[in-house]
Amino acid sequence: MKLSTVLYYQSEKLGFEKALELVSKAGFDAIDYGRTNYWYAYNQGLFAYNDTDFENFFKRDRELIDKNNLFVSQIHAPFPTYPDNISELDFMLYAIERSFIAAQILGSPYVVMHGALRCGWDPDDDPQKTKELNLRIFDRLLKMSKTTGVKLALENMLLEGIPTSTPEDIIDYIDSMHDDNFVACLDTGHAHYTGYTPGDFARKLGHRLKVLHVHDNSTNHDAHTTPFCGTIDWADFSRALKEINYSGTFSYETDSLPRQLPAEFIEDLLKFEYKLAKYIISLCNS
């Protein structure tokens, strides 16, 4: 199984090129590309670039990624998918569509997105209305998916009563669209925080599961910690991936420790997390 990791805070502290160098040196095969997410701003910045400048930005990053013998396993689309007003929603969807162009340039097979949360982080007051909105959004984005050849991966959210927080929600949306370009992304920390074991969540998603966000917590905070720093059963998760014949990349979204860690320890952390990922994968035989 190929191994991938995020670069959010490593890049902030070391610069994108140095972070790539250390990720490759640690043994990782790929990165979860996040600039399409954390560089998003409404009506300005990266997604307001003209087409030429937008494409050249990602071509330059692709050159650096290739130089370090890495590939992009996934990119994260901007969020929140349902901002406060319609003009912001229109720009957000435009930005997500452009994320498919970025993914195509970067060689990423997937764009990961959050479903629309009409009520923010409060329980949904009209699930049917939210479902209708999401289906319209997915239909629009899947057209871009077809154009670029990049698949759309829907990520599970956290908190009970929030849309797309259950495996049943994810399955319902994916099966409703009847499109092989629409797949599931399992965020282990979100599942655990919401009360599901990541292993059981993966088993329910089955063949739909193509993308992972791997991190840990103790169910009291979406902590994004390194595995074994929380209470997830990693042996069960590993066995679940084997049971469903998961063939995708093992991809970390462990960004809380790099955020706080002094820059001189990031290389050591990356090497440790690489070894830990290999260990977790091996647990399927325990």
C-alpha positions in Angstrom: 0.0 0.0 0.0 1.3 3.4 -0.9 1.8 5.9 1.9 0.9 9.6 1.8 0.8 12.6 4.2 -0.4 16.1 4.5 2.0 19.0 4.4 0.0 21.9 5.8 2.1 23.0 8.8 5.3 21.4 7.6 5.1 23.8 4.6 4.4 26.8 6.8 7.5 26.2 8.9 9.9 24.9 6.3 8.6 26.0 3.0 6.8 23.8 0.4 10.0 22.6 -1.3 11.9 21.7 1.9 8.8 19.9 3.3 8.5 17.8 0.1 12.2 16.9 0.4 11.8 15.7 4.0 8.6 13.7 3.1 10.4 11.9 0.4 13.4 11.3 2.5 11.2 9.8 5.3 10.0 7.2 2.8 6.5 8.4 1.8 5.3 7.9 -1.7 2.8 10.7 -2.0 1.3 13.8 -0.5 -2.3 15.0 0.3 -2.1 18.3 -1.5 -3.8 21.0 0.6 -3.1 24.4 -1.0 -6.5 24.2 -2.8 -8.1 24.2 0.6 -6.1 26.4 3.0 -5.3 29.0 0.3 -9.0 29.5 -0.5 -10.4 33.0 0.0 -13.7 34.3 -1.2 -13.4 36.2 -4.5 -9.7 36.7 -4.2 -6.3 35.0 -4.1 -5.6 31.7 -5.8 -9.1 31.0 -7.1 -9.4 34.5 -8.5 -6.3 34.1 -10.7 -6.8 34.1 -14.5 -6.6 30.7 -16.2 -3.0 31.0 -17.2 -1.7 32.1 -13.8 -3.9 29.5 -12.1 -2.6 26.7 -14.2 1.1 27.9 -14.0 0.8 27.9 -10.2 0.1 24.2 -10.1 2.5 23.3 -12.9 5.3 24.8 -10.7 4.2 22.7 -7.8 4.0 19.6 -9.9 7.6 20.1 -11.0 8.7 20.3 -7.3 6.6 17.2 -6.5 8.1 15.2 -9.4 11.6 16.4 -8.5 11.2 14.7 -5.1 9.9 11.5 -6.6 6.5 11.9 -5.0 2.9 11.9 -6.4 -0.3 13.5 -5.3 -2.7 11.0 -3.9 -5.6 13.4 -3.4 -6.3 17.1 -3.1 -8.8 18.8 -0.8 -11.4 21.1 -2.2 -12.2 24.4 -0.5 -14.8 24.4 2.3 -17.3 25.2 3.8 -19.4 24.0 0.9 -22.4 26.0 2.1 -21.3 29.6 3.0 -23.6 32.2 4.4 -25.0 33.6 1.2 -25.7 32.6 -2.4 -22.9 34.7 -4.0 -20.4 33.1 -1.8 -21.8 29.6 -2.6 -21.5 30.3 -6.3 -17.9 31.3 -5.9 -17.2 28.3 -3.7 -18.6 25.9 -6.3 -16.6 27.7 -9.0 -13.5 27.2 -6.8 -14.3 23.5 -6.3 -14.7 23.1 -10.1 -11.3 24.7 -10.6 -9.9 22.3 -8.0 -10.5 19.5 -10.6 -8.3 21.4 -13.1 -5.6 21.7 -10.4 -5.9 18.0 -9.6 -5.5 17.2 -13.3 -2.4 19.2 -13.5 -1.0 17.7 -10.3 -1.8 14.2 -11.4 -4.2 13.6 -8.5 -6.8 10.9 -9.0 -9.2 12.4 -6.5 -10.7 15.7 -5.3 -12.1 15.3 -1.7 -14.9 17.6 -0.6 -17.3 18.2 2.3 -21.0 18.0 1.6 -23.1 21.1 2.1 -24.0 21.8 5.7 -27.0 24.2 5.5 -27.2 24.6 9.3 -23.4 24.7 9.8 -22.4 22.5 12.8 -25.8 22.4 14.3 -28.2 19.5 13.7 -29.8 19.7 10.2 -33.4 21.1 10.5 -34.5 19.8 7.1 -32.5 16.8 5.9 -34.5 16.4 2.7 -33.8 20.0 1.7 -30.1 19.5 2.4 -30.1 16.3 0.4 -31.7 18.0 -2.6 -29.1 20.8 -2.5 -26.2 18.3 -2.2 -27.5 16.2 -5.1 -27.6 19.3 -7.3 -24.1 20.3 -6.2 -22.7 16.7 -6.8 -24.4 16.6 -10.3 -22.6 19.9 -11.2 -19.2 18.7 -9.9 -19.4 15.3 -11.5 -19.6 17.0 -14.9 -16.2 18.6 -14.1 -15.1 15.2 -12.9 -15.9 13.7 -16.3 -14.2 16.5 -18.1 -10.9 16.2 -16.2 -10.9 12.4 -15.4 -10.5 13.2 -11.7 -12.9 11.5 -9.3 -15.0 13.2 -6.6 -14.6 11.8 -3.1 -17.2 12.7 -0.4 -15.8 12.9 3.1 -17.7 11.9 6.2 -18.3 14.8 8.6 -18.3 14.8 12.4 -21.1 15.4 15.0 -24.4 13.6 15.3 -27.2 15.0 13.2 -24.8 16.6 10.7 -25.3 15.6 7.0 -22.8 13.0 5.8 -21.7 12.0 9.3 -22.9 8.4 9.0 -21.9 5.6 6.7 -25.5 5.3 5.6 -25.5 9.0 4.6 -22.4 8.5 2.4 -23.7 5.3 0.9 -27.1 7.0 0.1 -25.4 9.9 -1.7 -23.0 7.8 -3.6 -25.6 5.3 -4.7 -28.1 8.0 -5.6 -25.7 9.5 -8.2 -25.1 6.2 -10.0 -21.7 7.4 -11.1 -18.4 5.5 -10.9 -16.6 8.9 -10.6 -18.3 9.4 -7.2 -16.5 7.7 -4.3 -16.1 7.8 -0.5 -13.4 9.3 1.6 -13.2 8.0 5.2 -11.9 10.4 7.8 -11.0 8.1 10.7 -11.0 10.9 13.3 -14.4 12.2 12.2 -15.9 8.7 12.4 -14.5 8.0 15.8 -15.6 11.4 17.2 -19.1 10.8 16.0 -19.3 7.4 17.7 -18.4 4.9 14.9 -15.4 2.7 14.9 -13.4 3.5 11.8 -13.2 -0.2 11.1 -16.9 -0.7 11.0 -17.3 2.6 9.0 -14.9 1.2 6.4 -16.7 -2.2 6.3 -20.1 -0.5 5.6 -18.6 1.7 2.8 -17.0 -1.4 1.3 -16.1 -1.0 -2.4 -17.1 2.7 -2.3 -14.1 3.5 -0.1 -11.2 4.8 -2.2 -9.6 7.6 -0.1 -8.5 7.9 3.5 -7.8 10.7 6.0 -6.0 8.9 8.8 -5.7 10.5 12.3 -6.6 9.8 15.9 -8.6 11.4 18.8 -10.1 10.4 22.1 -13.7 11.2 21.0 -13.8 14.5 22.8 -12.1 16.7 20.2 -11.3 16.5 16.4 -7.7 16.4 17.4 -6.0 15.2 14.2 -3.3 13.5 16.2 -0.9 10.8 15.2 -2.3 7.2 15.6 -2.0 5.7 19.1 -2.3 9.1 20.6 -6.0 8.6 20.9 -8.4 5.7 21.4 -9.0 4.3 17.8 -8.6 0.6 17.5 -6.0 0.5 14.7 -5.8 -3.3 14.5 -9.5 -3.4 13.7 -9.2 -0.7 11.2 -6.3 -2.5 9.5 -8.3 -5.7 9.3 -11.3 -3.8 7.9 -9.2 -2.4 5.0 -8.0 -6.0 4.2 -11.6 -7.4 4.4 -12.9 -4.9 1.9 -9.8 -5.2 -0.4 -9.0 -1.5 0.0 -6.6 -0.7 -2.8 -6.1 3.0 -2.3 -3.4 5.0 -0.5 -2.9 5.1 3.3 -3.0 8.9 3.8 -2.4 10.8 7.0 -4.2 13.9 8.0 -2.2 14.3 11.2 -1.7 18.1 11.4 -2.0 18.9 15.1 1.5 17.9 16.2 3.4 19.6 13.3 1.5 22.7 14.1 3.1 22.9 17.6 6.3 21.0 17.0 9.6 23.0 16.6 10.7 22.9 13.0 13.9 21.0 13.8 11.9 18.0 14.9 9.6 17.7 11.8 12.0 15.4 9.9 12.1 13.0 12.9 8.3 13.1 13.1 7.9 12.3 9.4 10.2 9.3 9.8 8.3 8.1 12.8 4.9 8.5 11.2 6.1 6.6 8.1 7.2 3.6 10.3 3.9 3.8 12.2 1.9 3.7 9.0 3.8 0.6 7.9 3.0 -0.9 11.4 -0.7 -0.2 11.2 -1.0 -1.8 7.8 0.8 -4.9 9.2 -1.8 -5.2 12.0 -4.3 -6.8 9.6 -2.6 -10.1 10.3 -2.7 -9.7 14.1 
